[in-house]
């Protein structure tokens, strides 16, 4: 399994770096094909969220996985027009089993800024679906990701890692509780209409906030979300007017350029007569210009600023995370066993093909003899004997060689493979026996036989 997982996240890179290598949704399809072509990887999935950008790829068995990981990191830097040396300083990569473990940890929320947050599971499933649609998922990732999702689901159901929902959205609302003494007196302006904003809206409603306005590029999606929570929907163009009444502003869009600048916020603050305003930008790239934080009476927080709140909320989940680690380890062990068992598939296919060729050859020989009027009983006996002798010839030769070399381990394994009872001592020289059944090939070889002196193979 030449699996590679690489990228950057909230632990390895600051938001200034992460926003520069984030893939916009409309870029991902093109980027997947470009990565396969330029880096010559067989399969690839790209995950890009506000806290991480990661690539999962299957490299050819003939290449060094570590070298291919560095090549992919350099490709990502080149794709986003930044220094490869700079990105390498912030990037990490994993190979084989460790790469699989990382993917499952990401899917389970164990590698998130907020331990156990559930949103990443859906984001990873979406990334996998996009790659599948783009044709960059083959048999290996197509087998691996469903198993990773199954393990992550078990983590969610068998531990309390997801109880008392904690996420970046929850942390943003929790921050508002610390700044305003009574959220029931506050109005909120939410920019965006994706999953994160939906979570923010839910938490704000539960906190009893006075009123909520949802601004989005398309009014339809904003209205759809607003109807769920009794909020008001507006277009992005109406944001300057909405800022006048907004005590809390939380943004999370996929825009590549800032939506809120210093000038618009400064005008709103003056019109509000310097009533405090909390602004939380949880988008990557950022939706709010950093200079907004220089204004008096404005409390601006980015994703990275939420770390302290996030860490407090994580403490209660560490015990459950240890249980999750064991579930993940068990799931990966089982997957690796299944993966190793697949290696036998080609051997079984080849052996069956060889056996069928032998059968067909001997059957045609028998049919020709019958057409000449020879005795059917004798022909049937010769047919069974010939097939049996040919099937056991190679194993018999191998067993004799192993015995001569003192390889008792090979002989012991051969007993299991051939379905021989412990203590049974089979003859390695075939003899006459017409009781073999070709259907036994599904589970093992027919019972060994010996031949009578002077007998010649047909």
C-alpha positions as CSV (number, residue, x, y, z in Angstrom):
1,X,0.0,0.0,0.0
2,X,1.9,3.0,-1.3
3,X,-0.5,5.5,0.4
4,X,0.6,9.1,1.1
5,X,-1.1,11.7,3.2
6,X,0.4,15.2,3.2
7,X,-0.6,18.8,3.8
8,X,-0.8,21.6,6.4
9,X,-3.3,22.2,9.2
10,X,-4.0,24.5,12.2
11,X,-1.1,22.9,14.1
12,X,1.6,23.3,11.5
13,X,0.8,26.6,9.8
14,X,-0.7,30.0,10.6
15,X,-3.9,31.2,9.0
16,X,-1.8,33.4,6.7
17,X,-0.2,30.3,5.2
18,X,-3.3,28.2,5.2
19,X,-5.4,30.7,3.3
20,X,-2.8,30.9,0.5
21,X,-2.9,27.2,-0.2
22,X,-6.7,26.7,0.2
23,X,-8.5,25.3,-2.8
24,X,-11.7,27.0,-3.7
25,X,-14.5,24.5,-4.4
26,X,-14.5,25.3,-8.1
27,X,-10.7,24.7,-8.3
28,X,-10.7,21.2,-6.9
29,X,-11.8,19.2,-9.9
30,X,-9.1,20.8,-12.1
31,X,-6.5,20.5,-9.4
32,X,-7.1,16.7,-8.9
33,X,-6.4,16.0,-12.6
34,X,-3.4,18.4,-12.6
35,X,-1.9,16.6,-9.5
36,X,-2.3,13.2,-11.1
37,X,-0.8,14.3,-14.4
38,X,2.1,16.4,-13.0
39,X,3.1,14.2,-10.1
40,X,2.3,10.9,-11.8
41,X,0.2,9.5,-8.9
42,X,-2.3,6.8,-9.6
43,X,-5.1,8.1,-7.4
44,X,-5.7,11.4,-5.4
45,X,-8.2,13.1,-3.1
46,X,-7.9,16.8,-2.0
47,X,-9.4,18.0,1.2
48,X,-9.5,21.8,1.7
49,X,-11.2,23.4,4.8
50,X,-10.6,26.5,6.9
51,X,-8.2,24.5,9.1
52,X,-6.4,22.2,6.7
53,X,-5.4,21.5,3.2
54,X,-4.4,17.9,2.6
55,X,-3.7,15.5,-0.3
56,X,-4.2,11.8,-0.1
57,X,-2.6,9.9,-2.9
58,X,-1.6,6.4,-4.1
59,X,1.9,6.5,-5.6
60,X,3.3,3.8,-7.9
61,X,4.9,0.9,-6.0
62,X,8.1,1.5,-8.0
63,X,8.7,5.0,-6.5
64,X,9.8,6.1,-3.0
65,X,6.7,7.4,-1.1
66,X,8.7,10.0,0.8
67,X,10.1,11.5,-2.4
68,X,6.6,11.5,-4.0
69,X,5.2,13.3,-0.9
70,X,7.7,16.1,-1.3
71,X,7.0,16.3,-5.0
72,X,3.3,16.8,-4.2
73,X,4.1,19.5,-1.6
74,X,6.1,21.3,-4.2
75,X,3.3,20.9,-6.7
76,X,0.8,22.4,-4.2
77,X,3.2,25.4,-3.7
78,X,3.6,25.9,-7.4
79,X,-0.2,25.6,-8.0
80,X,-0.8,28.4,-5.5
81,X,2.2,30.5,-6.6
82,X,4.2,30.4,-3.4
83,X,7.6,29.3,-2.4
84,X,8.1,25.5,-2.2
85,X,10.7,26.0,0.5
86,X,8.3,28.0,2.6
87,X,5.5,25.4,2.3
88,X,7.9,22.6,3.2
89,X,8.5,24.3,6.5
90,X,4.8,24.0,7.4
91,X,3.9,20.7,5.7
92,X,3.9,17.2,7.1
93,X,3.5,13.8,5.4
94,X,2.7,10.2,6.4
95,X,3.1,7.0,4.5
96,X,1.3,3.6,4.4
97,X,-0.3,2.6,7.8
98,X,0.5,6.0,9.4
99,X,-1.2,7.7,6.4
100,X,-4.3,5.6,6.9
101,X,-4.3,6.3,10.6
102,X,-4.1,10.0,9.9
103,X,-7.1,9.9,7.5
104,X,-9.2,8.0,10.0
105,X,-8.2,10.5,12.8
106,X,-9.2,13.4,10.6
107,X,-12.5,11.7,9.7
108,X,-13.2,11.1,13.4
109,X,-12.5,14.7,14.4
110,X,-9.4,13.6,16.5
111,X,-7.1,15.9,14.5
112,X,-9.4,18.9,14.5
113,X,-8.8,22.2,16.3
114,X,-11.9,21.3,18.3
115,X,-11.5,17.7,19.4
116,X,-14.3,15.5,18.1
117,X,-16.0,18.1,16.0
118,X,-18.4,16.4,13.5
119,X,-18.2,18.8,10.6
120,X,-14.9,17.4,9.2
121,X,-16.5,14.0,8.6
122,X,-18.9,15.5,6.1
123,X,-16.2,17.6,4.5
124,X,-14.0,14.6,4.0
125,X,-16.9,12.6,2.5
126,X,-17.5,15.5,0.1
127,X,-13.8,15.6,-0.9
128,X,-14.0,11.9,-1.6
129,X,-17.1,12.3,-3.7
130,X,-15.6,15.1,-5.7
131,X,-12.5,13.0,-6.5
132,X,-14.7,10.0,-7.4
133,X,-16.7,12.2,-9.8
134,X,-13.4,13.6,-11.2
135,X,-12.1,10.1,-11.9
136,X,-9.1,10.3,-9.6
137,X,-10.3,7.5,-7.2
138,X,-9.4,4.0,-8.2
139,X,-9.6,0.6,-6.5
140,X,-7.2,1.4,-3.6
141,X,-8.7,4.7,-2.4
142,X,-12.1,3.4,-3.4
143,X,-11.6,0.6,-0.9
144,X,-9.8,2.7,1.8
145,X,-12.1,5.7,2.2
146,X,-15.3,3.7,2.9
147,X,-13.5,1.7,5.5
148,X,-12.1,4.9,7.1
149,X,-15.6,6.4,7.2
150,X,-16.9,3.2,8.8
151,X,-14.2,3.3,11.5
152,X,-15.0,7.0,12.1
153,X,-18.7,6.3,12.5
154,X,-17.9,3.6,15.1
155,X,-15.8,6.2,17.0
156,X,-18.8,8.5,17.0
157,X,-21.3,5.9,18.2
158,X,-19.1,3.9,20.7
159,X,-17.6,6.9,22.5
160,X,-18.8,10.2,23.9
161,X,-16.4,12.2,21.7
162,X,-19.4,13.9,20.1
163,X,-21.5,14.7,23.1
164,X,-22.1,18.3,24.1
165,X,-21.3,19.6,20.6
166,X,-18.1,21.5,20.3
167,X,-16.9,23.1,17.1
168,X,-15.4,26.3,15.8
169,X,-18.9,27.5,15.4
170,X,-19.7,26.7,19.0
171,X,-16.4,28.4,20.1
172,X,-17.4,31.6,18.3
173,X,-20.7,31.7,20.1
174,X,-19.0,30.9,23.4
175,X,-16.7,33.9,22.7
176,X,-19.8,36.1,22.4
177,X,-21.0,35.0,25.8
178,X,-17.7,36.2,27.3
179,X,-18.0,39.7,25.7
180,X,-21.7,40.4,26.1
181,X,-23.3,39.8,29.5
182,X,-26.7,39.0,27.9
183,X,-27.0,37.6,24.4
184,X,-30.8,38.1,24.6
185,X,-30.1,41.8,24.0
186,X,-27.8,41.2,21.0
187,X,-28.4,41.0,17.3
188,X,-26.2,38.9,15.0
189,X,-25.2,39.2,11.4
190,X,-24.0,36.0,9.8
191,X,-22.2,36.1,6.5
192,X,-22.4,32.9,4.4
193,X,-24.9,30.1,4.3
194,X,-22.9,26.9,4.5
195,X,-22.7,24.2,7.2
196,X,-20.5,26.3,9.5
197,X,-23.0,29.2,9.5
198,X,-25.8,26.8,10.0
199,X,-24.1,25.5,13.1
200,X,-23.4,29.1,14.3
201,X,-27.1,29.9,13.8
202,X,-28.2,26.9,15.8
203,X,-25.9,27.7,18.7
204,X,-27.0,31.4,18.7
205,X,-30.7,30.4,18.7
206,X,-30.0,28.0,21.6
207,X,-28.2,30.9,23.4
208,X,-31.3,33.1,23.0
209,X,-29.9,35.8,20.8
210,X,-32.4,38.5,20.1
211,X,-32.3,38.6,16.3
212,X,-30.3,37.0,13.4
213,X,-29.7,38.2,9.9
214,X,-28.1,35.9,7.3
215,X,-26.3,37.5,4.4
216,X,-25.3,35.4,1.4
217,X,-24.3,35.8,-2.2
218,X,-27.5,34.1,-3.3
219,X,-30.7,35.0,-1.6
220,X,-32.3,31.6,-2.1
221,X,-29.9,29.7,0.1
222,X,-29.9,32.4,2.7
223,X,-33.8,32.3,2.8
224,X,-33.7,28.5,3.1
225,X,-31.4,28.7,6.1
226,X,-33.2,31.6,7.7
227,X,-36.5,29.8,7.5
228,X,-35.2,27.0,9.7
229,X,-34.4,29.4,12.5
230,X,-36.8,32.3,12.2
231,X,-34.0,34.6,10.9
232,X,-34.0,37.3,8.1
233,X,-32.2,36.8,4.8
234,X,-30.4,39.5,2.8
235,X,-27.8,39.7,0.0
236,X,-24.2,40.6,0.6
237,X,-24.7,44.0,-0.9
238,X,-27.0,44.9,2.1
239,X,-24.3,44.1,4.7
240,X,-23.2,47.8,5.2
241,X,-26.8,48.7,6.3
242,X,-27.1,45.6,8.5
243,X,-23.9,46.4,10.3
244,X,-25.6,49.3,12.1
245,X,-27.7,46.9,14.3
246,X,-25.2,44.0,14.4
247,X,-23.6,43.4,17.8
248,X,-22.2,40.1,16.7
249,X,-20.8,39.5,13.2
250,X,-19.6,36.0,12.2
251,X,-18.4,35.2,8.7
252,X,-17.7,32.0,6.9
253,X,-17.7,32.1,3.1
254,X,-15.7,30.6,0.3
255,X,-14.8,34.0,-1.1
256,X,-11.2,34.4,-2.3
257,X,-11.3,38.2,-1.4
258,X,-12.3,40.0,1.8
259,X,-16.0,40.9,2.0
260,X,-15.7,43.4,4.9
261,X,-13.2,46.2,4.8
262,X,-12.1,48.7,7.4
263,X,-14.0,51.6,5.9
264,X,-17.4,50.0,6.0
265,X,-17.0,48.8,9.6
266,X,-15.6,52.2,10.7
267,X,-18.7,53.9,9.4
268,X,-21.0,51.4,11.1
269,X,-19.2,51.9,14.4
270,X,-19.6,55.7,14.3
271,X,-23.3,55.2,13.4
272,X,-23.7,52.8,16.4
273,X,-22.2,55.5,18.7
274,X,-19.3,53.2,19.6
275,X,-21.4,50.4,21.0
276,X,-19.1,47.4,21.0
277,X,-19.1,45.0,18.1
278,X,-17.7,41.4,18.1
279,X,-16.5,40.2,14.8
280,X,-15.4,36.6,14.3
281,X,-13.9,35.6,11.0
282,X,-13.8,31.8,10.7
283,X,-13.2,31.7,6.9
284,X,-10.0,30.8,5.1
285,X,-9.1,32.9,3.1
286,X,-10.3,35.6,5.5
287,X,-13.6,37.4,4.9
288,X,-12.7,40.5,7.1
289,X,-9.6,42.6,6.5
290,X,-7.2,42.3,9.4
291,X,-7.0,46.1,9.7
292,X,-10.6,46.1,11.0
293,X,-9.1,44.9,14.3
294,X,-7.4,48.3,14.7
295,X,-10.7,50.0,15.2
296,X,-11.9,51.0,18.7
297,X,-14.9,49.2,20.0
298,X,-14.4,46.4,17.6
299,X,-13.3,43.0,18.8
300,X,-12.0,41.0,15.8
301,X,-11.1,37.3,16.1
302,X,-9.8,35.0,13.4
303,X,-9.9,31.2,13.5
304,X,-6.5,31.1,15.2
305,X,-7.7,33.4,18.0
306,X,-10.3,30.8,19.0
307,X,-7.6,28.4,20.2
308,X,-7.9,29.2,23.9
309,X,-11.6,28.6,23.9
310,X,-11.2,25.5,21.8
311,X,-8.6,24.1,24.2
312,X,-10.9,24.6,27.2
313,X,-13.6,22.7,25.5
314,X,-11.3,19.9,24.4
315,X,-10.2,18.9,28.0
316,X,-13.4,17.0,28.7
317,X,-13.0,14.9,25.6
318,X,-9.5,13.6,26.1
319,X,-10.6,10.5,28.0
320,X,-13.0,9.6,25.2
321,X,-10.3,10.3,22.7
322,X,-8.2,7.5,24.2
323,X,-11.0,5.1,23.7
324,X,-11.3,6.3,20.1
325,X,-7.6,5.6,19.6
326,X,-8.1,2.0,20.4
327,X,-11.1,1.7,18.1
328,X,-9.1,3.2,15.3
329,X,-6.1,0.9,16.0
330,X,-8.4,-2.2,15.9
331,X,-10.1,-1.0,12.7
332,X,-6.8,-0.4,11.0
333,X,-5.5,-3.8,12.0
334,X,-8.5,-5.4,10.5
335,X,-8.2,-3.4,7.3
336,X,-4.6,-4.3,7.0
337,X,-5.4,-8.0,7.4
338,X,-8.1,-7.7,4.7
339,X,-5.6,-5.9,2.5
340,X,-3.0,-8.7,3.0
341,X,-5.6,-11.3,2.2
342,X,-6.2,-9.6,-1.2
343,X,-2.7,-10.7,-2.2
344,X,-4.0,-14.2,-2.4
345,X,-6.6,-13.3,-4.9
346,X,-4.2,-13.3,-7.9
347,X,-2.6,-16.5,-6.8
348,X,-6.0,-18.2,-6.5
349,X,-7.1,-16.9,-9.9
350,X,-3.8,-18.1,-11.5
351,X,-4.1,-21.5,-9.8
352,X,-7.7,-22.0,-10.9
353,X,-6.8,-20.9,-14.5
354,X,-4.0,-23.5,-14.6
355,X,-6.3,-26.2,-13.2
356,X,-9.0,-25.4,-15.7
357,X,-6.5,-25.6,-18.5
358,X,-5.4,-29.0,-17.3
359,X,-9.0,-30.2,-17.0
360,X,-9.8,-29.0,-20.5
361,X,-6.7,-30.6,-22.0
362,X,-7.4,-34.0,-20.3
363,X,-11.2,-33.7,-21.1
364,X,-10.5,-33.3,-24.8
365,X,-8.1,-36.2,-24.7
366,X,-10.7,-38.3,-23.1
367,X,-13.4,-37.3,-25.6
368,X,-11.1,-38.2,-28.5
369,X,-10.6,-41.6,-26.9
370,X,-14.3,-42.1,-26.5
371,X,-14.9,-41.1,-30.1
372,X,-12.6,-43.9,-31.1
373,X,-14.8,-46.4,-29.2
374,X,-12.5,-47.1,-26.3
375,X,-13.8,-48.4,-23.0
376,X,-15.7,-45.5,-21.2
377,X,-14.9,-46.8,-17.7
378,X,-11.2,-47.0,-18.4
379,X,-11.2,-43.6,-20.0
380,X,-13.0,-42.0,-17.0
381,X,-10.5,-43.6,-14.6
382,X,-7.6,-42.3,-16.7
383,X,-9.2,-38.8,-16.9
384,X,-9.5,-38.6,-13.1
385,X,-6.0,-40.0,-12.6
386,X,-4.4,-37.6,-15.1
387,X,-6.0,-34.5,-13.6
388,X,-5.1,-35.5,-10.1
389,X,-1.5,-36.2,-11.0
390,X,-1.0,-32.9,-12.7
391,X,-2.6,-30.9,-9.9
392,X,-0.5,-32.4,-7.2
393,X,2.8,-32.5,-9.1
394,X,4.0,-29.0,-8.3
395,X,2.9,-29.1,-4.6
396,X,4.5,-32.5,-4.2
397,X,7.8,-31.3,-5.7
398,X,7.7,-28.2,-3.5
399,X,7.0,-30.3,-0.3
400,X,9.9,-32.7,-1.1
401,X,12.2,-29.8,-1.6
402,X,11.1,-28.2,1.7
403,X,11.5,-31.5,3.5
404,X,15.0,-31.9,2.2
405,X,15.9,-28.4,3.4
406,X,14.5,-29.1,6.8
407,X,11.8,-26.4,6.4
408,X,9.3,-27.8,8.9
409,X,7.5,-24.4,8.9
410,X,6.7,-24.8,5.2
411,X,5.4,-28.3,5.8
412,X,3.2,-27.1,8.7
413,X,1.8,-24.3,6.6
414,X,1.2,-26.8,3.7
415,X,-0.9,-29.0,6.0
416,X,-3.2,-26.0,6.7
417,X,-3.3,-25.0,3.0
418,X,-4.1,-28.5,1.9
419,X,-6.6,-29.1,4.6
420,X,-4.7,-32.1,6.1
421,X,-5.6,-33.3,9.6
422,X,-2.9,-32.9,12.3
423,X,-0.8,-36.0,12.6
424,X,-1.8,-37.4,9.2
425,X,1.2,-38.5,7.1
426,X,0.3,-38.3,3.4
427,X,2.3,-40.2,0.8
428,X,4.0,-37.8,-1.5
429,X,3.9,-40.3,-4.4
430,X,0.5,-40.4,-6.2
431,X,-1.5,-43.6,-6.3
432,X,-4.7,-44.6,-8.1
433,X,-7.8,-43.1,-6.7
434,X,-10.8,-41.9,-8.7
435,X,-12.6,-40.2,-5.9
436,X,-11.3,-36.6,-6.4
437,X,-13.8,-33.9,-7.2
438,X,-12.8,-30.8,-9.2
439,X,-15.1,-28.6,-7.1
440,X,-12.7,-29.2,-4.2
441,X,-10.5,-26.5,-5.8
442,X,-12.6,-23.9,-4.0
443,X,-11.1,-24.9,-0.6
444,X,-8.0,-26.8,-1.3
445,X,-6.4,-29.6,-3.3
446,X,-7.8,-33.1,-3.7
447,X,-6.5,-35.8,-1.3
448,X,-3.0,-36.9,-2.3
449,X,-2.7,-40.1,-4.4
450,X,0.0,-42.6,-5.3
451,X,0.4,-44.4,-8.6
452,X,1.1,-48.1,-9.1
453,X,4.6,-49.2,-10.3
454,X,4.8,-49.1,-14.1
455,X,1.9,-46.7,-14.5
456,X,2.4,-44.0,-17.1
457,X,0.7,-40.6,-17.1
458,X,-1.8,-40.1,-19.9
